[in-house]
């Protein structure tokens, strides 16, 4: 359930959660009707009043066994260690700012931005990037396969997708959307990574490995050694860019062995995600 943290100017119906009784009554009602989590928005500052308000929201939510995401808020500062019901804080220039590059949301080119974030913002905790879009909120500088891979790169215990349901259901990469883990057992930064140019991670969930790659502004070839895999034979499914079409995801399958080298073409702003399962 989404709600604003404080009264909003010109909005007479949303009085926010500043008042302790209003906050407690709201959360009790959410719990009674089966709500499991809250997305609280519009903090926009980290002064003492706001930090105290966030803590009070987390405390009251914990009493009702409600999980919380904070949006429109400062970066994590270890809050989730004290309040484990806090899943993520936005604190990132995510897809909702597409279209505001020359006005209210200035920033670097998206291929550069997305290859910096895993090694900067994500070091302090998960974010609410609202990833994955195949329409207006997909910047033309990044490809559809880059978008798909971003949900494996820019992770959160509560991943909120910005894509239209129809687009996800009809996407060639649908199985990758349906099966993306939200918590991981192991993450390895591949040596080919270079902040601002290429982000490449190998991630493991159970016995399945995933390779997620986001490319920066320069097209090129990605080559890596699959030595992060335990010894054995594997099936690899790759969701990657279709040559000559930035808006079409191609699915390829192959059999590989641990320690084998792989090579994949990367468009400017392109990327891919691979799922690797033991045979």
C-alpha positions in Angstrom: 0.0 0.0 0.0 1.4 3.4 -1.0 1.0 6.5 1.2 2.5 9.9 1.6 4.6 10.4 4.8 3.3 14.0 5.4 0.4 16.2 4.4 0.8 17.4 0.8 0.1 21.0 -0.3 -3.3 21.2 -2.0 -4.3 17.6 -1.0 -7.0 17.6 1.6 -7.6 13.9 1.8 -4.0 12.7 2.5 -3.0 14.0 5.9 0.2 11.8 6.1 1.5 9.8 9.0 2.9 12.5 11.2 0.1 12.2 13.8 0.8 9.1 16.1 -2.8 8.1 16.3 -3.4 8.4 12.6 -0.3 6.4 12.0 -1.2 3.6 14.4 -4.8 3.4 13.2 -3.7 3.2 9.6 -1.2 0.5 10.2 -3.6 -1.5 12.4 -6.2 -1.4 9.6 -3.7 -2.4 7.0 -2.7 -5.4 9.1 -6.3 -6.4 9.7 -7.2 -6.5 6.0 -4.1 -8.6 5.1 -1.7 -5.9 3.8 1.9 -7.1 4.1 3.9 -4.0 3.3 3.9 -0.2 2.9 5.5 2.1 0.4 5.9 5.5 2.2 6.7 8.4 0.0 7.7 12.1 -0.1 10.2 12.7 2.7 12.6 14.7 0.5 14.9 15.8 3.4 17.0 14.2 6.2 16.5 16.8 8.9 15.9 15.6 12.5 12.1 15.7 12.3 12.1 13.5 9.1 14.6 11.0 10.5 12.5 10.7 13.7 9.4 10.3 11.6 11.0 7.5 9.6 12.0 5.6 12.8 8.5 6.0 14.2 7.0 4.7 11.0 9.3 1.6 11.1 8.6 1.0 14.8 4.8 1.2 14.4 5.0 -1.0 11.2 7.0 -3.6 13.0 4.4 -3.8 15.7 1.9 -4.8 13.0 4.4 -7.0 11.2 4.4 -4.8 8.1 7.4 -4.4 5.8 8.3 -1.0 4.5 9.9 0.7 1.5 10.8 4.4 1.7 10.5 6.4 -1.5 11.6 10.0 -2.0 14.1 9.7 0.8 17.8 9.8 1.7 20.2 6.9 1.2 20.4 4.0 3.7 22.6 4.6 6.8 22.4 1.1 8.3 18.7 1.5 9.2 17.7 -2.0 8.3 20.1 -3.5 10.9 18.0 -1.8 13.6 14.7 -2.2 11.7 14.8 -5.4 9.6 11.3 -4.7 8.3 12.8 -1.9 6.2 13.3 -3.5 2.7 14.7 -0.6 0.7 15.1 3.1 0.4 14.8 4.9 -3.0 17.7 7.4 -2.9 18.5 6.9 -6.5 17.9 8.6 -9.9 15.7 5.8 -11.3 13.4 5.3 -14.2 10.7 7.6 -12.9 13.0 10.5 -13.8 13.2 9.7 -17.5 12.1 12.7 -19.4 13.3 15.1 -16.8 17.0 15.0 -17.9 17.0 18.6 -19.0 14.8 20.0 -16.3 13.9 18.6 -12.9 16.1 15.5 -13.0 19.4 16.3 -14.6 22.1 13.6 -14.7 24.6 11.7 -16.8 23.6 9.5 -19.8 21.7 6.4 -18.7 24.3 3.8 -20.0 26.9 5.6 -17.9 24.6 6.0 -14.9 23.6 2.4 -14.8 27.2 1.1 -15.0 28.2 3.3 -12.0 25.3 2.5 -9.6 26.2 -1.1 -8.8 29.6 0.1 -7.4 28.4 3.3 -5.7 24.8 3.6 -4.5 24.2 -0.1 -4.1 27.1 -0.5 -1.8 25.1 1.1 1.1 21.9 -1.0 0.5 19.1 -1.8 -1.9 17.3 1.0 -3.7 13.9 1.5 -5.2 14.9 2.1 -8.8 11.5 1.1 -10.2 13.3 -0.8 -13.0 12.2 -2.5 -16.2 10.2 -0.5 -18.8 9.7 -1.1 -22.6 7.8 2.1 -23.4 8.3 5.8 -22.7 10.3 5.2 -19.6 12.9 3.2 -21.5 15.5 5.8 -22.5 16.5 5.3 -26.2 20.1 5.2 -25.1 19.6 1.8 -23.5 18.3 -1.4 -25.1 15.5 -3.7 -24.0 18.0 -6.4 -23.0 19.8 -3.8 -20.9 16.4 -3.1 -19.2 15.9 -6.8 -18.6 19.4 -7.3 -17.2 19.0 -4.3 -14.9 16.5 -6.3 -12.7 19.3 -8.7 -11.9 21.9 -6.0 -11.5 20.0 -3.3 -9.5 18.4 -5.6 -7.0 16.1 -5.2 -4.0 14.3 -7.5 -1.5 11.2 -5.8 -3.0 11.6 -5.3 -6.7 9.0 -2.9 -8.1 8.8 -3.0 -11.9 7.7 -0.1 -14.0 6.7 -2.2 -17.0 3.1 -2.6 -18.4 1.8 -6.1 -17.6 1.1 -6.7 -21.3 4.7 -6.0 -22.2 6.1 -8.4 -19.6 3.7 -11.2 -20.6 4.6 -10.9 -24.3 8.4 -10.3 -23.8 10.7 -13.0 -25.1 12.5 -12.6 -21.8 9.3 -13.3 -19.8 10.8 -16.3 -18.0 13.7 -14.1 -16.7 11.2 -11.6 -15.4 9.2 -14.3 -13.6 12.1 -16.1 -12.0 14.3 -13.2 -10.9 15.4 -13.8 -7.3 15.1 -10.9 -4.8 17.8 -12.2 -2.4 21.0 -13.8 -3.4 23.3 -16.4 -1.9 26.5 -15.2 -3.6 27.6 -12.3 -5.8 30.9 -12.0 -7.6 32.1 -8.9 -9.4 33.7 -9.9 -12.7 37.1 -8.4 -13.5 35.9 -7.1 -16.8 33.8 -4.5 -14.9 34.9 -0.9 -15.2 32.9 1.8 -13.4 31.0 4.0 -15.9 31.8 1.6 -18.8 30.7 -1.9 -17.9 29.0 -3.6 -15.0 29.3 -7.4 -14.9 28.2 -9.6 -12.0 27.9 -13.3 -11.5 25.2 -14.1 -9.0 24.0 -17.4 -7.5 20.7 -18.4 -6.1 20.7 -22.0 -4.9 22.3 -24.1 -7.6 21.5 -21.7 -10.4 24.0 -19.0 -11.5 23.1 -15.8 -13.3 25.4 -13.5 -15.3 24.1 -9.9 -15.5 25.9 -7.4 -17.8 25.1 -3.7 -18.4 27.2 -1.9 -21.1 28.1 1.8 -21.1 28.1 4.1 -24.1 30.6 2.4 -26.3 29.7 -0.7 -28.3 32.1 -3.6 -27.9 32.6 -7.3 -27.2 32.3 -8.8 -23.7 34.6 -11.7 -23.0 34.9 -13.6 -19.7 36.1 -16.8 -18.3 33.3 -18.8 -16.6 35.6 -20.0 -13.9 33.2 -18.9 -11.2 31.2 -22.0 -12.0 31.9 -25.2 -10.0 33.3 -28.0 -12.1 30.7 -29.6 -14.4 28.5 -29.2 -17.5 25.8 -26.6 -17.7 22.9 -25.3 -19.8 23.1 -21.5 -20.5 20.1 -19.4 -21.5 20.9 -15.9 -22.6 18.5 -13.0 -23.0 20.4 -10.5 -25.2 20.0 -7.8 -27.8 19.0 -8.7 -31.3 21.6 -7.3 -33.8 20.2 -4.2 -35.5 17.2 -3.9 -33.2 17.6 -2.2 -29.9 14.0 -3.0 -28.9 14.0 -6.7 -29.4 15.3 -9.3 -26.9 16.7 -12.5 -28.4 16.9 -15.8 -26.4 19.8 -18.1 -27.1 20.7 -21.5 -25.5 23.9 -23.4 -25.4 25.8 -26.1 -23.4 28.9 -25.0 -21.6 31.5 -26.2 -19.1 33.0 -24.5 -16.1 36.2 -22.6 -16.9 35.0 -22.1 -20.5 35.3 -18.7 -22.2 32.3 -16.9 -23.5 31.9 -14.0 -25.8 28.9 -11.7 -26.5 28.5 -8.6 -28.7 27.3 -5.5 -26.8 25.6 -2.6 -28.3 26.0 0.9 -27.0 23.8 0.9 -23.9 23.2 -2.8 -24.4 23.5 -5.8 -22.1 22.4 -9.3 -21.4 21.4 -11.7 -18.6 22.3 -15.4 -18.6 20.8 -18.2 -16.6 23.2 -21.1 -16.0 21.9 -24.4 -14.7 23.8 -27.7 -14.1 23.0 -30.5 -16.5 
